[in-house]
Amino acid sequence: MSKFKQKGKREVPQPPSGSLSDIVFMLLFFFMVTTTMRETESKLIISTPEASEAVKLERKDLTSYINIGTPIKSLQAQYGDGIRIQLNDSFKTIVEIRDFIAAERETKSEADRTKMTVAIKADKDARMGDITDVKQELRRCSALKIMYMAKKGEKANK
């Protein structure tokens, strides 16, 4: 006869879950800090031209983007297959660029408004007349710092 009787079956103890919430919040905070959200969705097909002298942007937060190209296949039935201008997430006309630039200036601080840059991302097959029309409208609303987006070419990879 044994002195000690075992009562029922022994169960494996559960791991402590007290620090589980700390780990979850730490992971949540990490992903919130490191994740960048896409601001706009491109609705255009744009193959950027190559450039021999490419320079990176210093401050992307002071840049407003104007996309010029043909709509993607799923939108061509609605908008056609001609050249379109995309400002933020919608197609606009050249006349509406002035309102876009004014709204973008309002989002910047007073000191940064003079440093604001407009980046034109145009398809390499876009007509220069369309790009010139956009540039003329930017000139009318005093957005004089203009940059063209391009891929690095062979000569730029020194």
SULGIBEL-V243907 format. One record per run of one state. SS is the DSSP state (@ for helix, = for strand, . for the rest). FROM is the first residue (numbers start at 0). LEN is the number of residues. If there is no record, write none. Layout:
ss=SS from=FROM len=LEN
ss=SS from=FROM len=LEN
This chain:
ss=. from=0 len=19
ss=@ from=19 len=15
ss=. from=34 len=9
ss== from=43 len=2
ss=. from=45 len=4
ss== from=49 len=2
ss=. from=51 len=8
ss=@ from=59 len=3
ss== from=62 len=9
ss=. from=71 len=1
ss=@ from=72 len=7
ss=. from=79 len=3
ss== from=82 len=5
ss=. from=87 len=2
ss== from=89 len=3
ss=. from=92 len=1
ss=@ from=93 len=14
ss=. from=107 len=5
ss=@ from=112 len=3
ss=. from=115 len=1
ss== from=116 len=6
ss=. from=122 len=5
ss=@ from=127 len=13
ss=. from=140 len=5
ss== from=145 len=3
ss=. from=148 len=2
ss== from=150 len=2
ss=. from=152 len=6
